[in-house]
Structures are given as C-alpha cells and as structure tokens.
C-alpha cells in the first residue's frame, strides 16, 4: 500500500482569481483531487428586478477579461425574450468587438499565465522566485521567451484597442446592447481596426506560433498529459451574414458526434455551497447560497449535459469543428488556443470587409415586454449560457452557466469529478506540484465569474468523498 499524502495549494497563482487545490497522493501520484472556488457568485441575484434592456451592461461586469462575451450572450437572451432583431452591421460589429476581446484574452493567457510554467525568466519580478526542476530550454531560448512575454503585453493592448474602436472602451465596453451595437460604421474606424489587426497577425506568425510549436517539441508528453474525460461541446459562435458560424455548434461524447440541445443542460448543487435543489434546468434554476451545506466544498455548481461533465474551450471547439489538433492534454489545449487566435484574426479581417459604412447597426423595436430567452455563445474559455425570464420589461429570473463552471464544476450527486479534477488523476508530481499547475492553467480558468464574497472563517479540508 503506497504512502498517502494530502497537499493543499492556496492561493493558486497565475489564474483569474482564487482556486483551492487539494490533491491526494500515493507515491507522488495524484489519486484524487478537489478543485474549489472560494468566492461566492452573486450576480444572478443582483439582476432580479432590473430592466431587461440593461442586462448586457450589468452582466459584462461579471469579469474584466471576458466582459464582451457576457454582454453579447446577455443581448442574445434579451432579444429572444422581447422579440428583437439585429441589423446586418450590428451582427458584424458584435463579432468584431468580441474578436478583439478574444485576441487579448488568448495572448494574455498564453504568455502571462501559461508560458512561465515552461521557461525560466530573468532574476526580476514577476519571474522570481523561479520554478525549479523540469525546465528544458537553453539560456538563449529562455531569453527569447522572456522577450516575447513582454511583447505579448504590447500586442494584447492593441487587441483591446481594436475592441474599443467599435466597443467604446475596454473592458466593459459600451457598444453591445440588445438590438445590436451603438457604434456607427465609417472608413476611419474600419481602417483603425484593420491596423491593430495586422500587428496581431504578424505577432502570431512571427512569435506565438513558433513558440508554442517549440514548447510542444520540448515537452512532448504534455501534449496529451492532463487530458479530460473525452466529452466536448460547443454552443457555436461568431455568426456570419451567410448564417455560418466560425465556431460550429455540436458535441462529441466519447468519440460519438451529435448536436447540442440546451434543454439537456442541468445544474447539480449536491457538493456546492447552495441550498439543495435539483438537478435543475437553468431556466428553472436557483442560486441560494448556503455556506453551511454539509457536503459543500466550492461555490461552483455542477453543470451537466445529459448527466455528463463536459469539457469546453478552444480544444473542445477544435474537436467539434474537426480542426487540426495535436493532442488532448495541457499543451494540446495551449496549441488549440494559439491556432484559434489566428483563426479569429483572419475571420475579423473578413468581417471588416463586409461592413457597410453609413448603414445602421442598431434596431430598438421591441415586440413584447415579457418573455423567456436563452442566450448561447462561445466565450474565451468555452460555452457560455444566459437564461432569462422577463416580466413587464424587468428581470424575473436569471441564470448563467460559465465555461469555468463546466470545466471546474463541483461533484454531482453520483460523485462524478469535474473535467479538470479528472485530468489530474495519476499525474506524477514534484514537491511544488509544477505538473499540476501546467494542467490546471491549460484550461485558462477564470473565477471572476463566480465572485463577490470571500470567507476566511472555518476553512476545512475538502475530502468529503474520500
């Protein structure tokens, strides 16, 4: 019988807001893991009673790194509930605003958050203290990665500037509203956006893609190490004027392909800090916090599709799209994110050419003041869903299921692990658990979408199912 050891990492660095990692090891291998969000998500309750038309502005405050994705998805939900349509230019401008946000997010994740797991930076902040052990680049290569690390900040700023051309400002833009986009289209704006875009494309071709290929070459086992559970889905996104999505809708469950049906989504709260209900379809879901819930270990609910945990994000989108992938593990995810960044940049160039200067981008006509709507769109980290019920123009019900909730869910009634927890199983780790960090960060986890109350009292271990 191997020696059992429990390690707790908190706070966990280089992700968006705190995650607590509890790993149970035997002879240096992870045999079980619990990943917990320590911050309460209160946004859904904040929205009740507020004007439905304001939902894009309110919900984008959930997160600063993916704000436009929430605005976009909220607008879709409100439009369905109130019977609104979006003009030609509005569809394209939404794509362009969100594309700028995708580009800055992916570049920041790749260099600021993920790459420091693989190269050694100089003896200055933020690179000290250094990771020890399994680092495989020469000093010259480390210097090159350091140069690209700082360059990525400059180029990501260009992506935010592109966002701001039509979005007004970044983050938390003013552009996306129910019915379209508030910005007008003219040749100057098209030219400015294109200029920012060309800088990004050159950076991708000259630095980012060669960098990720080199990382995959030097760390070949991580291409598949840390793979999830083999279930993937995409709700689709970036709809073109021809009706085709840049990201198609679909799912793959253990190799079998199918279509996504949002009616098959439920949320389980068996081991989350909420009043026990369900599992419930989000359109009927509740968010009633209960920090004393005896089986709870996280604020993240357990989204399930037909009862199954599903992986979402760039790798899932590539699997559903049948795009080239190099693997299903940590570096497989980073590689998919890199190639997706180039895919979005090229698509944005095409959307710019399809804009019609002078034509309207906003349609404010409302067919009804009450109704039910579902907004589904791919966000930076994967499938995002907003469910709304509107009564006399105000929000009666609102539920949000975020990508990081899919990847980092709590365990459901059957005790099924989340995708990310599952991806840590049998991983052999060193003393500082660098290997686990590489896997967890490959998902680009963001718990900004689950924030608003930090509790430090009565912290306890999470091994409730052990």
N, C-alpha and C positions, 0 to 999 in steps of 0.2 A: 504494500500500500504506500503510495507516494506521500510526501510531506505536504500538508495543506497549509496554504498561506493566504491571507487576505490583505490586499493593498487598496488604499483609498487615495485617489488623486483629486484634490480640490483646493483652490480653483484650478481649472484646466486651461492652459494658456493657448493663445492664438486661435480662438474661435470667437464668434459673436455672442458674448455674454456667458455666464457660468454654466458649467456642466459638472456634475459629480460622477466620477468613475469609480466603481467598486468592482475589483477583479478578484476572483477566487482561483488560486493557482495550485497545481501539483507538479513538483519538479520543474518549476519555471514555465509551465504551460498554463494558459488560461482555460479553465474548465467551466467557468460560469462568469457572467458579468452583468452588472446592473448599471445603466446609464440614466442619471436623474437630472432633470431641470429643477433648480432650486428657487425659481422665480415664478410668481403667480401671474397667470394670464387673465386680465380683467377686461379686455377691450369689448368683448361681446356684450357684457352687461352695461358698459358705458354707452353703447349705441342705442339702447332701448329708449323709445320716446323721441328720438331726434329726427329732424327732417330727412326723409329718404334721399333727397337730392344731394345732401351733404356727405353721403357715405364715402365717395371717393376721397374727399379731403380728410375725413376722420380716420378711415382705415389705413391710409398711407402713413399715418403717424405711428403705426404699429412698429415700423422698422425703418431705419435710415439707409440701410444698404440695399433694400429691395422695395423702396417706397412705391415706385410706379407700378409694380406688379399688383399690389393691393388696390391702388386706385383703379387700374384697368379692370381687375376682376370684380370689384365693387360696382363699377359702372355697368358692366355686363348684367349683373344681378338686378340692379335698379331698373335698367332698360327693359328687361324681361318682365319685371313686376308691373311696370307702369305703361308698357306698350310703346316704347320709344324706338326710333330708328336712328342710324348714324350715316351721314353722307360719305361719299367717296373719299374726299380729302381727310375726313375725320378718322376713317379706318386706317389709312396710310400713316397719318401723323401719330396715332396711338402706337403703331408698330415702331415708328422711328424714335419716339420718346422712350419706349420700353427697351428698344435695342441699345440705346446709349447707356441705359442703366444696366442691362445685361453685360455689356462690354466692360464697364468699370468694375462691376462685381467680379467677373471672372478673372480679370487681370489682377485685382487685389487679392483674391483668394489664392491664385497660383503662386504669386511671389511673396506677398506679405505673410500669408498664413501657412501655406503648404511647403514651399521650396526650402525654408530653413530647416526642415526635417532631413534634408539630403545634402546640403553643402555647409561648409564652415566659413562663417563670415569673419571680419576683422575683429580685433580686440577692443571694440567700442560698442556702445548700446546701439541697436537693440539685440546685438548678437552675443553679448555676454550676460550670464555665464553660458559657455558653449555646450552643445551636446557632446557627449563623449562616446567613443566606441565606433559604431558602424557608419563611418563616413568615407566615401570611396572616390572622391575627386582629388586631383593634384592641386597644389597651391595655385598654379596658374588658372586652373578651371574654377577653383573657389573664387578667385578674384573676378573672373568673368561673370559668375553668377551674382556676385555682390554688385557689380556694375549694373547688371540687368535688373536686379532687385530695386535699386533706386530709380532706374529709368522707368520701371513699371508704374511708379507713383506719378510721374510726369504724364505718362500716356493715359493712365486711368483718369487723370484730371481732364484730359482732352475729351474723353468719353463723357464725363459729366458735363463738360461744356456743350457737347453735342446734344445731350439731354436737354439742357437749358435753352437751346435755340427755339424749340417748339414747346417745351415744358415750362418755360418761365424762369425756373431756378431749379437747382438740385442740391440736396434731395428734397423730398416733399414738394414736388412741382405744383404749379397752378393750372397746367394745361388740360389734363384728363378730367372730364366731367361726364355726367350722364347725358347722352346725346351727341358726344363727340369730343372735340378739342377746341379750346378757346382761342388758340393762336391762328393768325392769318398766314397764308402762304404767299411768299414772293421770292423773286430770284435771289435776292441777297441772303435770305435765310437758307435757301437750298444750297447756295454756294458755300456758306459758312459751315453748314453741317458736313458737306462733302469734304471740305478741307480738314476738319477734325478726323473724319473717317479715314482719309488717306494716311494720316500719321499712324493711326491704329493698325491699319493693314500692313504697312511697312514694318512696324514693330513685331507684329505677329510672324511675318515671313522671315525677317532677319534674325530675330532673337528668341521669341517664345517657342515656336515650333521646333527649331533646333535644340533648344534647352530641354524640352520635355522628351524629345527623342533620346537625348543623351542620358537623362535620368532613367528612362526605361532600359537603356542599354547597360548602365552600371548597376541597376538594382532589378535585374530581370525577374527574381522571384516575387517581387511586389506587384508585378503586372496582374497576377491572379491572387496573391495573398491578401486575405481580408475580403473575399467575395461575400456577397449577401446570401439570400436564400433562393435565388433563381426566379423570383417573381418581379415583374417590371410592368409599369404602365405610364401612359401619358394621356392627359386630357386634351392635348392639342393646343396650338397657339400660333400667333402671328399669321392671321388670316389675310390672304391677298385678295385683291379685287376680283380675281378669277375664281375665288372660293376655295382655293387650295391652301392648306396650312403649311407653313415652313416646318412646324413640328406636327406631324400627323397624330391623330387620336388612335389609341389602341392599347392592347396589353399582351403580355407574354407570361404565361404561368407554366413553369417547368417545361419550357420549350413549345407549349401549345399557344398559338396566336388567337386573339379574339378582339372584340370591340368593347370599349369601356361603357358601362351603364352606371350613371351616378346614383341610381336608385339602389344599387348593390353596396353602397358605402354605409358603414355604421361606425359608431364610436363607442368603445367599451371603457368604463372607468373603474374596473374591479381593483386595480392596483395604483390608481391615481388619487390625488387628494381632492376628490369631489364627492358630493352626495351620491350614493349608489343608485343608478338608474340604468336602464338599457340592457344590452347594446341598443342604441337608437340611431336611426337615420338622422343626419344633421338637420334636415328640415324640421325635425321634431325634437332636436337635441336640447340639452340644458347645460348650463355652466354654473353650478352651485358649489363654491369651494367648501371643503371640509378637511382642514389640516389635521384633524384628529382621526381621520379614516384609518382604521387599524391595519389594513393591508397596503396602504398607500406608500409609495416611495418617490414620487415625482409629480410635478404639475402637468405633465404631458398626458393627454388621453391616449387611447389605443385605437387609431383608425384602422379599419379592416375592410377589405374588398372580398365579398362572399366569404367572410370569416378569416381571410388570409392577410398577413402582413405583406406589404408591397414596397419595393424599392422605387424611388423616384429620383429624378435629376438628369444631368447630361448623359450619363451612361444609359439610364433607362430610355431616354429619348432616342439615343443612337440604336439601341436594341430594337425598339418599336419601329423606327424609321428604316431599319436594315442598313444603316450606315456602317462603315468600317469601324471595327473596334479591335483593340489589341489584347484585351483581357477584361476580366470582371472584378478585379481586386483594386487595391489602393491606387496604383499607378494607372491601371486601366481607367479608373474614374477621372484622374487628372488629365490623361491623354484625351479622353472623350470631351472633357470641358474645353481643352485647348482647341480641338478641331471644331467644336461647336462655336467658339468665339469667332473663328474665321468664317464659318458658315453664316452667322448673323451679320457680320460686317459686310459680306458680299450681298446678302439679301437687302440690307439697308440701302446700298447703292442703287439697287433696282427700284426700291420703293420711292426714293427721291425722284427718279426719272418719271415715275407715274403720277406725281403730284400735278395738280392743275392750278397754277397761280391765279388768284382772284376768286376762285370758287369757294363756297362756304365749307366749313369743317364742323359745323355745329347745327343740330336740329333740336329745338327745345320743345316741340309739340309733345304733349302727354295725352295718351288715350284714356287713362283711368287714374284714379288716385288711390286705389287699393289693389293688391295683387300679391302673387308669390313669384319669386325669381331665384334662379340659380346661376351664378357666375362661375365659370370654369376656365382657367387659363394656366399655361405653364409659366412658372416663375423661375428665378435663377436656380433655385435648388430643387425644382420639380413641380409636381401638380399642386395647384392652389385652388381651393373651392370656397365660395361665399354663398351662403343660403340666407335669403331674406323674406320676411313677410311684412307687407306694408298695409297700413290701415289709415285712411284719410290723410295720406301723404306722410305719415310718420312710421318709424320702425316699430313693429310689434314683436318681431323675432329676428335674431341674427346669430348665425353660427359660422365659424371659419375653421377650415382644416388646412393646415400649412404643410409644406413639404417636409420640414424637420419633424413635424408630428408623425408623418408617415415613416420616416427613417429611424426616428429615435423615440418611438412610442413606449408607453408602459406595457406591461404584460397583460394579456386579456384573461378572461375567466378560465380558459384552459391552461394558462401559464405559458403561452407561446411567447417567445422572446421577440423583441423588435428586430428589424433587419440589421441595425448597427450592432446590437448586442450579439446577434448570431454570428456576425462577421469577425468577432474577436475570439470565438471558440477555437481551442487548440493552437492558438498563436503562442509561440515561444518568445518570451520577453526578457529583456535585460533588467538590471536593477532600476533604471529610471523609466522603464516602460516606453522607450522611444518607439518601439514597433507598434504598440497600441495607439500611440499618438498619430503615427502615419496613417493608420487605418481610419481612425475617427475623423481626422481632419480632411480625409479624401472626400467625405460627403459634403464638405463646406457647411457644417451645422450652424444654424442661426437660431438662437433662443431669444432674440429680440422680440419675436412673435409670441413669446409666452411670458411677458414681463409684468411688473408693476408692484410686487411686494416681495421683499427679501426677509425671510425669517431665519434668525440665527439661533433661536432658542430650541432646546430639546432635539438637537441633531442626533441621529442614531443611524446604525448600520442598516443596509437595505436587503439583507439576505433572508427575505421572508419566505422564499420558495425553496430554500436550500434544505 
